[in-house]
Amino acid sequence: MDFKERILELREILNKAGYEYYVLDKPTISDYEYDKYMAELIMLEGEHPEMQSSTSPTNKIGGEVLDRFEKVTHTNPMMSLGDVFSLEELEDFLNKILKEAPQATFLCELKIDGLSVSLKYNEGKLIQAATRGNGRVGENITHNVKTIKSVPLEIPYKGEFEARGEIFMPKKSLIKLNEERALAGDELFANCRNAAAGSIRQLDSKITAKRNLDVFLYYYMNPIDTQEHALEELKKLGFKINPLYRHCNNASEVLDYVLEMGKLRETLSYDIDGIVIKVNEISLHDQIGYTVKVPKWAIAYKFKPEEVETKLLDVTFQVGRSGVITPVASFEPVLVQGSVISKATLHNEDYLKEKDLHYGDTVIIHKAGDVIPEVVRPIIEKRVEGAKPIMMTYECPCCHMPLTRLEGEADYFCTNPLCSDRIINSLIHFASKPAYNIDGFGDKLVELFYHEKYINKISDIFKLKDYRSELINLPKLGEKSIDKLLANIEASKKNPLNDLVFGLGIPNVGAKMAKVLCEAYPTMDLLKEAKLEDLSSLDDIGEVIAREVVRYFNNPDNLALIAELKDLGLRMDYPKLVITESFFTNKKVVLTGTLNSMGRAEAKKLLEGLGAKNVDSVSKKTDIVIAGSEAGSKLDKARALGIRVMSEDEFLELIK
């Protein structure tokens, strides 16, 4: 057998074995045999480069390195789905469909927690893989998608063909990856979705190949009669589909499927966060219709937060920038809704007493709002006899000074202004993205510069340029990185006054409060002289925050710091926003969920320019809630209170 015949034979063996292992989950040869055949093929293709092919299984090992990702315009938009969060909402959706199209049936599929991908083929060969992006324009990730072993590089299809689906990281792959990153001292991935997104956007495809990503395909973009038939055809073409789909004839069967899959969720080898329900008959899709962003013939039902059992290992006490002491629980790492969780805040002494936690307890944890890890309760029946209750500390864990708890407040404070943890955290806060946003000046760098005695207060950050020659000789740093950091520090001086006010760390003054203060007092000189009664009368400020502001500016040390920052060239004024009279003028607006057309910050700025008042929580005083995709409890509360809910499409139409 000559080398050409052997190369073609090896490709056939490896493609067949890969399909059986990664798509059908029915391996026919051992890993050892597979690796042996692959090594031989790599060697032969290396010796005979004229035989290399874009569809060879050797492409699965990666090797291509890009400088950047190219933009890709989707032939047909990749639309997102609307969400529902209760069985009642889902039933309403199904009944509306059946009222519009009584003959409709439904195809239910698991909602994979990953990232959307489009695969394009021409004459059977994979020519392009792209991310969803904003739905209209994504990024070309072909070089990385080729490394996913369940993605066929060649299919038996003539002409142009497109399939869409979800790239994901299996749970076991995330655990293995995080173990490797922990040993290397790298930051761990929070969950399977983040790990998949980070892996697919590597410029070096060899890194992606090692991450063991997988994919399920579910959209057959070429003409076909039903969604169920689409899945069957995808499978015939060699694509991996999720086998747990179900054709349901009515609303009752859909609800049964949702409940059944909810119980099965924890046993799956991959993360799901809900169920996707589509009208099965594709001929009915145009009749039922679309909004600008979402189809009306499909919906995503989102599961409630998952509760998981783990063991409490320890409780430590952390010192915040304002001196507040926060108990933090550490427990055995456990997977909760796709994230490996090992810590959760226990807030304060009252919270500790309420939870009645003891060392060594077995506890139930979940993600509050599907995001923040939270200890729900201890399992008393599993408590070890003689276990000691967890008590609040009464001395600072850093400087060991006695703590203070003011009457009527829940928190204990370290009031020592020389406490190292307080100083470091105040510097980290100032440089952080939500505050003064000094790009490249992260937590570890702040700590390093503090311990090396280059910074001890905020003004020292802007004097770092005087130590350039010393800084470039620090471990893991160099001329290029230090020069970039110093340039970013210099550029940050142009930030508006509200960023500085938030960065100063005035107690109870967050980013929004800083903006409210600066809108009323647009220069630092005016803000310094503001009276308690005037501050208290401002919307959203109130007496507590007003007292903190006055107390801060009555402190000579703080005034000296501000004077020094002014001399160093930091901006001390707030640019007034030009308000345009509009439908939103003087209305209190809450943004919730993800907007596909713009970021949250951009939308808020736009609303401010239209005279709206952005608020963070829904109350009876709220006028409008603008709900993007994956909106949660705020949307539920708005509906319960009868507040007007506006979709992103309605919002975009109004601001035209």
N, C-alpha and C positions, 0 to 999 in steps of 0.2 A: 504493500500500500504506500503510495507516495504521500508527500507532506500535504498536498492539497486535499486529498481524500481524507487523511487523518484529521486535519483541521475541521473539515465539514462534519465528520463523524463525531468529534469531540463536542462541537457546538450543539449538535442534535441531542447527544447524551445529556449535556449539562442543561440545556433549555428544558428538556423533558423532566429531568430530575428536579430542577428549580420550580417548575409549574406544579409538580406533584407534592413537593414539600411546602412551598410558600403559599400556594393558592388552594390546593385541595387538602392540605394538611395530612397527606398520606405518603410519607417518604418510601421510596423503593430502593435507594442505595444509601450506604452509611456516609456519615460526614467525612470519614477518612477517604473513602473512594471519591467523593465529590471533590475534596481538596486536591487529591492526586490528579484527577482529570483536569481540574482548573490550572494547576501548576504546569502540566504538560502543554495545555493550550496557550498559556501566557508565553511559554518558552518558544513554541512554534511560530506564534504571531510575531514575536520579537525577532526571530531569525528571518522571517519572511514578511516584512512590513507591507508588501503589496497585497497580502491576504487579509489585512485588518478591515473590519466592517463595523458600521455603527450599530448593528444588531447583534454583535458578538456578546456572549455572556461575560467576557472580560471587562466590559464597560461597567459591570456591577461593582467593581472594586474601586472605582473612582480614579482620580489622577489629574483631572482638568482643574486648573486654577484660573479664576477670573480676577480682573481688577475691580469690576463693579457689576451690578445687575442691570440688564437692559429693560426698558419699559416695553410692555406688550399691551396692545389694545384688543380687547375681546371682541370677536365677531358678533356674538350675542352677549348682552350684559349678564354677569354672574349675580343674580339677585339674592338678597338675604330673605329670611322668612320672618313673619310676625310671630310673636310668642304669646302663649297663655300659661298661667301658673296654677290653675285649679281645674278640677274635673268639671265644675259648673261652666267655666269659660269655654272649655273644650267642647262640652255638649252644645253650648250656644252656637259655636262655630259650625259644628256638624249639622245642626238643625237649619242654619241659614243656607248651607250648601244644598241640603235636601229640599229646601223650599224653592231654591233657584233651579235645581236640577234633580228632580225626584228619582231619576234613573241612576244617579251617581253611586258608585261603590268606592271603597277607600283602600289604599295601600299604606300600611304602617311599617316604618323602618326605625331602627335605633338611631338616635342622634349622637354620632361619634364626636367626642371632644377633641378636635384637632384643628387642622386648617385646610381650607378648600383649595382644590387644584383642578386645573383644566389640562387634559391630555389631547394633543392633536396628532393625527396620523395622516400620512399621504401614501397611497399605494401600499398600505400595510406597515409602513415604517414610522416609528415615533419621531416627529420632527420638532415638537415644541411642548414644553410643560410650563404652566404659568400659575402664579398665585392669583387669588381673587382681587387683591388690592382694594380699590374703592368700588369695585363692581364693573367699572368701565375699563380701567387701566390697571394691569398687574405687573409682576416682574417675571422675567424669563429665568426659570430655575431648572431648565432641561438637564444641565450637567449634573445636578444633584439628584433629580428624580430618577435618572438612569441607574443610580446605585441602589434604588429600592427594589429588593429582589422579587416582590410580587407585582411589579409593573412590567408588562411585556414590552420588549423593544420592537417586536414585530407581531402583527395580527393578521389573520386571514380575511382581509377586507380590501376591496378595490375602490379606488377613488379617495375622497376626503372623508375623514371621520373624526368626531370629537366625543370624548367621554369626560365626565366630571365626577369628582368624589372628594374624599377626605383623607389627608395624610395624617397619621397618628403615630405615637410612640407607645408600644405595649408597656404594661405596668412593670414587667420583669426587666425590660430594657432600661427604664428609668431608674430602677433600683440599682442595677449594675453600673449605669453611667454615674450616678451620684456617689456610689462607693468609690469609684475611680477618681472622681473630682475631689472627694474628701481627702483621699490619700495624697493627692497632689496639692492640697491646700487651696483649691479653687472654690468659688461660690457654687452652691448646689442649685439645681433647677427646682423651681417651686412646684411644678406639676408636669404631667405628661404633655399637655398642650404647649406650655412654654418651652419645654425641651424639644418638642417637634418643630416648633416655629424657629427656635434658635439653630437647630440642626440643619433645616432645609435652606437656611439663608447663609450657610458657610460659603465663602469664596473658594475654598479648597474642597473639592468633592471627596477626597480621601477621608476627611473628617466626617462628612455626612455618611459615607459608606460604613463607618465604624459604629454609627449610632443605632443601627438596626431599626430603621423606620419601617412602617407598613402602610397600606392604603386599602380602603374600600371604595369601589366605584358604584355610583347609583344613578347618574344621569346619562342617558343615551341620547345625545343631542340630535342625531339624525332622525328622520321621520319614522314613527312607530305608533302602534294603536293604544297600548296601555303601559302603565308604569311596571306592572308585573312582568309583562312581556319584555320590557326594556332590560330588567334585571336578568331575565333568562338569556337574552341575546348577549348581554355583556359577559355572562359566564361562558357561553359558547365560544366567544371570541378570545377567551383566555384571561379575562380580567377577574380579579378577586372581588366578590360581592359579599356582603354580610348575609349569612344564611337565615338570620332570625327575623326576616320580614314576614308579614302576614297580610293576605287579602281579606278584608272585612266587608261584609255585605251591608252592614247598618251601623248606627251609632253605638248600639249596645255592644257589638262585637269589638269595636274600637276601644271602648272603655275597659272591657275585659282584658284586652291585649296590654293596654297601658299599665293596669294594675299587676298583671303577670310579670311584665318586664321590670317593673319597679322592684319586685321581690328578687328577681334574678340578677339585678344590677351589680351587686357586690361580688358575685362569683365570676364575672367576666374577666378576661385577661387584658382588657382595654377599658378606657374610661368612656362612659356615656353620661350625658347630662339631661337627656330627655328622649322624647319620641317625636319623629316627624310623620305627620299624617298628610297624605296627598290624595286628591281625587284620582282614582286609578285610570279612568277613561280620558286619554289625552285630548280627544275631540271636544270634550266639555270645558277644557281650560280657557279657551277664548271666550266662551259663553259666560263663564263665571267671572273672568276678568282679572285685571291687575291694577295695583296702584303704581305710582312712579317707581317705588322701591321694592315692593313685595307682591307676590302673586296672591290672589284671593282664594285660590283653590288648594292652598297648602298652609299648614301651621306647624309650629314647633311647641310641643307641650314640655315644660321644664319641670324636672323633679324637685321635690322639697329637699332641704339640706340633709345630708347623710350623717347619721350618728355612729361613731366608732368607739370601741373599747380599747384602752391602753393603760399602762402603769405609770403612775407619778413617781419620778425619780428624785426630784429635788425642787426647792424653791430658792431663788436668789433675789437680791434686791438691787435695783438699778437706780442710778442718780441721773435725773434729767437736767436740762440746761437751766431750768428755773429753780433747781434744788429739790423738786418733787421726787419722792421715793416710791418706786413701783415694784411690787412683788411680781416675779415672772416664774411660771411653772415650767419645768423641763420634764418631759416624759419620753418613754420609749418611742422612737420614730414610727409613725403609722400613716398609711395612705388614707386621706380623707378627700373625697371628690377630686381625685387626680393630683393632690398635693401631698408631699411627704411632710407631715407636721411633727415637730418635736418640742415646740414652745408655745406658750400662750400667756398673755398678761392676766394677772389676778387683781389689777386695779388698785385696791387700797385695803385698809384694815377692815372696814365694814363688809367688803366683798368677801374677804377671807372668812370672817365669822359666819356670813350667810351661807357660804358653800360648805363649811365644816369639813375642810380637807385635812387629812392626816398623812404623814410621811409614809410612802409605800402603798398608798391607796390605789385601787383600780378605779379609773375614772372614765366617764363618757364624755367625748368631745365632739364638736361639730364646727362648721363654719357659719358664724353669724352673718346673715345676709349673703350666704354663699361665698364669702370672701375671708372674713377675719376668724382665725382659730379661737375657740372659746371652750372652756371647761363647763359642761352642763351640770354634772353632779358626780359625787363619788358613789360607788356601789358598796353600800354599807355591809352587805352580806359577805363581801370578799375582804373586808378589812382585817388585818392581822391583829391578834389580841395584844394589847399593850402599845399599839402604834401611837406616836406622839402627835398632837395636833400642831398644825402650822400656825405660828404666831407672828405678828408684825414685829419688825425690828424697831428699836428705839434709839439706835445710833447709826450714823452715816457709814455705809459699808466701805466708803473710800477714805474719808479723813477721820472717821470714828468720833466726830463731834455729836453731842446730843441733838436729837431731832425735835422739831417744833410742829405742833398741830394747832392751828388757830380755831377758835370757837366757831362752830357752824360750818367748818370745812371738813371734807373727807380725807384730805391728803396730809401726810407728814412731809416736812421740808428740812433739808439741810440748809442752814442760813449762813454757812461759812463761805464768804466770797472767794477764798483761796483754795477751795476744794477742787482738786484736779479734774474729777469727773464733770463737775459743773462747768468748768472753764472749757474743757475739750468739747462737750456737747453744745455749748453756746457757740463755739467757733464752727462746729460742724453744721449747726442750724443756719448760721449766717451765710455760709458758702453754698448751702444746698439749693437745689433747683427751684423749690417753691419760694425761697427767700431771695437772696442776692444773686443766685444762679451763676456762680463762678465755674465755668465749664472746666472739667478735669481736676477740680480740687475736691476729691472725695474724702470719705471718712478716714481711711488709712493714712493718706497724705497729711491730713490735718493733725492726726495723732503723732505722726513722725515728726513734723515740724515743731509741735508743742514739746515733745520729749527732748528734741535736740535744742530747745530753748530759742527758736527763731520767732515763735509767736506765743503770746500770752493773753492778748486782747485783740479785738476786731481791727483796730487801727494798724496793728503789726502786720496784718495780711498785705496792706498796701505799701509796706516798707521792705517786703521780701526782695525787691529788685536790688536793694543794697547788698544782699548776700548771695548774688548770683553765682559767683565763683565757688563759694562754699557748698551751695545747694547741688550743683552739678556733680559733686563728688560723693553725694550720699548714696547708699546702696540702692541698686535697681533704678537709679535716675541717671540723667545725662544731659548734655547740652541742649539737644533738640526738645526733650520733654519739658525741661525747666523753662526754656525760652517761650514755648507755647503756653505754659501755665502763666508766666509773667505777663504775656500779651493779653491773655484772657482776663487776668486781674485788672489790668489797665483799662481794657474795654468795658469792664463792668461798672466803672465809675460813671458811665452815662445812664445807668439804670434810673428810673424815676423814683421819686421820694417814697412812694408806698412800699417798694421793695426794700428800701433801707429801714423804714419804720417796722416792717415785719421782721426783718433780719436782726434788729436790735434785741428782740426777745422780750418785749414788754409783756408781762403776764396777762393772759386772756386776750391778747391782740393777735389774731390770726391774719391770714392774707386778706380776707374779706373786710375785717374790721380796719386794717391798715388803709385799705382803699377808701372806706367810708370817712375815716379821719382826714385823709389827704384831699378828698373832694371838698370837705368843709374848710380845711386849712391847707391851702395848696403850696405853702412854703414851710420849711422847718422853723423859721423864726416865728411864724404865726402859730404853729402847733405848740411850740414850747410855752407860749404865753396863754394858751387856751384855759378858760376858767371851768371849774367843776360843773357849775350849773349849765353852761353852754354846751359842754360835752355831753352831759346827761340828757339833754333835749334832742340829741341827734338820733335819727332812726337806727335801731339795732345796737346802739351803744349802751345806754342804761347807766345806772349809778356805779355798779361794780367795776365795769371796764373804765368808766370815767375816772374813778379814784385811782386805779392802777396807772393810768396815763399821767395824771397830775403828780402822783407819787414818783414816777420815773423821772419826770422833768424837774422835780424839786431836789433831786439828788445831785450834788456838785460833781461827783465822779462821772455821772452820765453826761452832764453838760460839758465837762472837759473832753470826754470821748467824742461827742458830736462836733465840738469846735475843732478837734484834731482831724476828724474825718473831712470837715469842710476845707481845712487847710491843705489836705492831701488831694483835693480836687473832686470829691464825690458830689454828685448832683443833689441839690437841696430843694428842688421844686417838683411839683406834680403837674403834668400837662393836662389842661382842661379838655374834656371830650366835647366835641360839637354835637349837640343833640338834634336829631331830625324828628319832627312831629310825625307820629305814625299811629297805627292801630295799637301798638304796644306801649305807647306813652302812658306813664304812671301806673302801669299794671305790674303786679308782682308775679314773676315767672319762675317756675322750677324746671330745670333740665334734668331728665333721667334717662338711663339707658345709653346706648351707643349711637351716635349720629354717623351716617355713612358719608354725608356730603362735606363734613367739616369736623374739626376737633371741638371738644367741650369749651376750651378757652376761647377759641375763635367765635363760637356761637354766643358766648356770654358777652364778648366785646361788641359783637354785632347788635345784640339786644340792648346793651347800654347805649349805643349810638342811636338806637331807635326810641330811647326814652324809657325803656323798661327797667324794672328793679329786679335784679337776680337774687333769688332767695334759695337757701339750701334745703329747707324742709317744707313739707306740705302741711298747711293748716287751713282753717276756715277763711283766713285772710288772703290765701293764695288765689290769684285770678285765673292763671293758666298753667297747665303742666304739659310741657313738650316731651313726648315719649319717643325715644329711639328704640332700636332693637335691644332685646335683653333687659328691658325695663322691669323693675321688681316691685318692692313694697311701696315705693312712692306712688307708682301708678295705681296699685290696689287702693291706697288710702285716698287718692284723688277721686277715684270712682265711687268709693264709699261716701265721700263728702259731697258728691255731686259737682265737683269742680270740672271746668271745661278741660278735656284732654285733647291735645292737638298732635297729630302725627307729624313726622318730619316732612312729609310731602305737603301738608297744609301749611306748615311753617315756611317752607321754601316758596310756596305759591304766594303767601302774604308778603314776603319781603322782596318779591320781584318788583 
